[in-house]
Amino acid sequence: MNAQELIVVGSGFAGMWAALVAARENAIADGSIHITVVTPEPCLTVRPRLYEPFTPEMQAPLGEQFETLGIAVHQGSATGIDAGQRALQVLNAGGSTTVLHYDRLVLAAGSVQRPLDVPGADPHAFDIDTFAGAARLHAHLESLDRLAYDDPVRHGFVIIGAGFTGVEMALEVRRRLRALGQSAAADEARIVLVERSNSVGPELGDLPRPHIEQALHDARVELRLGAEVSAIHSAGVELRDGERIAAATVVATTGLQAHALTSTLGVPTGADGRLPVDAQLRVLGAPGLYAAGDLAAAHVDATHLALMSCQHAVPMGKCAGYNAARDLLGLPPRAYSQPDYVTCLDLGDYGALFTTGWERRPEQVGADVKPLKQTINTQWIYPPGGDRSTLLTAADIDAPWPPT
């Protein structure tokens, strides 16, 4: 029997789980599917942790898991798709181009931070959207000692965007400085959170906001609401109202947009670039393609679209890998759904905030919730390990989450 080709683009939360679950379905059915993951590097960047004090463990290698389950890796960046020819164009690490042909393709290339269209943003603003960006910010924080201690620029920190990531970053600044042995500087730090909306965490809703505002107040984070940055330079930022804020450290958390690969399909996408999919995560208008994670506009229930978060990327990736493999195996698929929604927001020294439901009802807040946040970030969202049997068990689409 000739092998059928299943390609997964991306090794983030959705791509990793799509490949693992597809391998399990193929193994159970004693199928002949050849699974390949196309990724610049076979590793998972644990993106939800990138606001924390930097550690190399924020990137988890996947080579061993893929090898154990017979999943091939093609290192490179997918640059284009010819859905009619079922061909994927890949820019290899060395600069050459390869065309890979597939029978089924799972797109899980993820998202990128929306660019900040402000003069000076490119050279002077940091990001915590990528592992490389987090490492760059870490090196910068280590180098702040080069500035005179009495220079207000040294002690200024501006966070642009008061969404989930921006709030966590603002509340983590002092802890990050303390982790670098800069306790005095942590106390001196002036932290300013700039948000163009008139409220903190506009997408988080009204219910959790009082807890977030209290944590920001206790952490001495200044708010600039209804404000926009007009320029960034090496000594700080300028706001459109004319205010200048001295700061050596500017971190942009400007939201996400789907990977540019979605624009090569000729399929209409939303403003965020996400692909329309059906209940089985098949891309509408592109036969043989499935999408998962941040680049799929998938409904989790009758009302809500999945968010660009690992909470939705993990089950979506599992479902896409399951359905793509079973499609090739001639087995019935299943619909994606995820009606239960929770959040756990890190509030720095204030603890954490756990909410439930799409209205984000606060259930627990404070120091007692911090261990839960740490467990999520350092254990639950990491790749499974172990031998072949253990990995196949973990890759069961019906395996409980959180993992036991």
Phi, psi and omega in degrees: 000130180288141179291143174260144187260119173245119180249135175246124179263113178111144178235030173281199183301313181290314183295317179301310183289327176300315181294316182295315181292320177299320179296321179295313180299320178295320180293317181297320182275000185052046184276180182239034180279132173260117185256130179232132173257124176262118184203146177299329181207130182285077179206161177252120171276121183277076189304322181298348182264355194290351175279343185284170170307132191293140173212144177301340180290356174288355175234123185250120178297146181240000184303318183293316179297315181296316180297318182300324181263010176072026179269124180279154177237129172246110183279120181168179181245123177293131184240346181190156181227131170253095185295327180296319180268358184051056183231137180244124177268132184232131172270113183285164183302325181278357178104348178281168181242137177235143173250121179253134179259144185225158168264323172222146183228129174253117179269115180218045184283352174081206185225169175230159178290136176299134181295147178265108185276072182223135178305130178089356183295318186298311181279337193246344181263140178262162174229159172236038181265335182232161177299317179296321178295319178294322178294322179295318178295319179302313180298322178296315180297323177296331186269001183298339178298344181289341180270148179300138186297331181272006179277118181299336178299320181301321187268003181266133178227121179245125176251123182260116181106116182255040172276197183306308184291319181297319178297314180298320180294315181299322182279354181257349186305309184296321178296322180294320178294319178297323180295336178268008180080017182252058185296318179296318179294327177298319179292325183280342189304135171254115185248125181237126180254117185255127182223129182289334175287168179269010180216155175286140178054056185303326182278351181272347176088178187280327190297314181278351189300318180302323179292320180294314180297322179295318179297318179295320178297313182296330180273004180058043174267122178279143180250139170235093183264152184063031186236153178226145176278133179255338179199150176231136177221181187293342182251009178143203183230159172243136176263159184296337178277003177099349180293140175245132181241117179289129181194131172274345186235117178235124181241124180264127174232078194258020178088177189238155170221152184297152177307143184298345179302331182297335183282350183272355185273341185076018179258132179301135179237166176283182181299332179271004176082004183284148184273139175286135180228159176270189185295337178266007179072024173278135181290126180292127178086009181218086183302141178086358183249137172239153177227147181210158177079211190294342181259010178249125175272080186253141176276129177275338177204194184290345188242321194253143171271146175301144177270163176279083182206157180294333179303324178265332182294323183297302180294329178293317177298318178301315182293318180294316178296318178301309184291321179297317180293315182290332173301314179290330182274356181074028181249156183291145178272185171223157179277146174277135171206154181202070187291335182274127182229128177226160172226151173225106186260127177286128180247026176064225181294345180281348180110233179206167182231122179251126180234159178230152177079161181290341174275357175056062177288123177295124179254320179215144177211146176117194185297329183293341182270344184302316179301325177296314179300317180294323178294317177302310187289328187253351182229299191298324185267004179278160180296150174289157177231180176115187182280183185301315181298318180294319179294319179295324176294316179296330183274006174294125183300337179263007178298141183293149172227133005296154179297147180257000000 
